[in-house]
């Protein structure tokens, strides 16, 4: 892939993120969460046990990243 194509792809990804952020700003977080886009997954954080909840959340996040 040529350098110019990489820049174009980066701009496309930035535009997608900007679109999502505008949706959140204009219609709220719940609207965004109710209509997840491509490559979207939500990780629920359990606040009942602060230490264990974080460990479970972090583990779920790492699974999706790697």
Secondary structure, 3 states (H helix, E strand, C coil): CCHHHHHHHHHHHHHHHHHHHHHHHHHCHHHHHHCCCCCCCCCCCCCCCHHHHHHHHHHHHHHHHC
